[in-house]
């Protein structure tokens, strides 16, 4: 994207210099991203090899919490609502109130 902008806006004499600056900035950015990812990978490896149950298994615990929340929302809550309406109908309770006009 930056190369296209340079091609369209900068005269031919300065184009090579501007493109070299863009290449240098992109290379520096990629190096910074690589360094950050390498550091994060080292942290993740250290946490995974530790004996502390919380730090090594917190991702799986968070995953189970999400799975249980989704299962409740989309399966169990629907069954409980249906069963409550069924029991209410059998016992003679109206399922919703009628407005008094």
C-alpha positions as semicolon CSV with decimal commas, in nm:
position;residue;x (nm);y (nm);z (nm)
1;X;0,000;0,000;0,000
2;X;0,277;0,241;0,090
3;X;0,459;0,160;-0,234
4;X;0,149;0,247;-0,437
5;X;0,118;0,582;-0,259
6;X;0,486;0,656;-0,325
7;X;0,445;0,566;-0,693
8;X;0,152;0,802;-0,733
9;X;0,264;1,102;-0,527
10;X;0,644;1,136;-0,535
11;X;0,838;1,247;-0,845
12;X;1,073;1,003;-1,019
13;X;1,391;1,155;-0,874
14;X;1,290;1,092;-0,514
15;X;1,102;0,767;-0,574
16;X;1,396;0,530;-0,519
17;X;1,495;0,705;-0,197
18;X;1,138;0,696;-0,063
19;X;1,099;0,328;-0,152
20;X;1,425;0,247;0,026
21;X;1,299;0,423;0,340
22;X;0,974;0,228;0,323
23;X;1,160;-0,102;0,283
24;X;1,380;-0,015;0,581
25;X;1,077;0,071;0,796
26;X;0,899;-0,251;0,697
27;X;1,209;-0,457;0,775
28;X;1,242;-0,291;1,117
29;X;0,873;-0,355;1,186
30;X;0,901;-0,722;1,094
31;X;1,210;-0,758;1,316
32;X;1,023;-0,602;1,610
33;X;0,725;-0,832;1,559
34;X;0,951;-1,136;1,538
35;X;1,131;-1,037;1,858
36;X;0,800;-0,989;2,042
37;X;0,667;-1,325;1,925
38;X;0,990;-1,500;2,018
39;X;0,970;-1,352;2,368
40;X;0,606;-1,455;2,406
41;X;0,687;-1,807;2,290
42;X;0,958;-1,833;2,556
43;X;0,711;-1,719;2,822
44;X;0,450;-1,969;2,705
45;X;0,705;-2,252;2,711
46;X;0,819;-2,161;3,062
47;X;0,458;-2,148;3,188
48;X;0,373;-2,482;3,026
49;X;0,672;-2,657;3,186
50;X;0,606;-2,523;3,534
51;X;0,464;-2,727;3,822
52;X;0,211;-2,464;3,921
53;X;-0,130;-2,600;3,823
54;X;-0,291;-2,259;3,778
55;X;-0,033;-2,108;3,545
56;X;0,009;-2,418;3,331
57;X;-0,361;-2,498;3,295
58;X;-0,538;-2,163;3,305
59;X;-0,612;-2,170;2,932
60;X;-0,788;-2,504;2,955
61;X;-0,985;-2,383;3,259
62;X;-1,095;-2,074;3,068
63;X;-1,194;-2,298;2,778
64;X;-1,409;-2,516;3,003
65;X;-1,579;-2,211;3,150
66;X;-1,664;-2,093;2,799
67;X;-1,788;-2,437;2,697
68;X;-2,008;-2,467;3,005
69;X;-2,147;-2,117;2,953
70;X;-2,235;-2,188;2,592
71;X;-2,385;-2,527;2,681
72;X;-2,602;-2,367;2,948
73;X;-2,714;-2,082;2,723
74;X;-2,803;-2,288;2,418
75;X;-2,897;-2,630;2,559
76;X;-2,975;-2,642;2,930
77;X;-3,160;-2,309;2,956
78;X;-3,386;-2,411;2,668
79;X;-3,464;-2,746;2,830
80;X;-3,530;-2,585;3,170
81;X;-3,763;-2,328;3,010
82;X;-3,949;-2,600;2,821
83;X;-3,976;-2,822;3,130
84;X;-4,102;-2,529;3,338
85;X;-4,370;-2,448;3,083
86;X;-4,471;-2,816;3,069
87;X;-4,495;-2,846;3,447
88;X;-4,686;-2,520;3,468
89;X;-4,935;-2,638;3,208
90;X;-4,986;-2,973;3,382
91;X;-5,043;-2,799;3,716
92;X;-5,283;-2,551;3,560
93;X;-5,076;-2,234;3,577
94;X;-5,109;-2,003;3,278
95;X;-4,788;-1,965;3,080
96;X;-4,824;-1,586;3,059
97;X;-5,047;-1,321;3,204
98;X;-5,337;-1,182;3,014
99;X;-5,370;-0,804;3,010
100;X;-5,656;-0,651;3,203
101;X;-5,830;-0,407;2,975
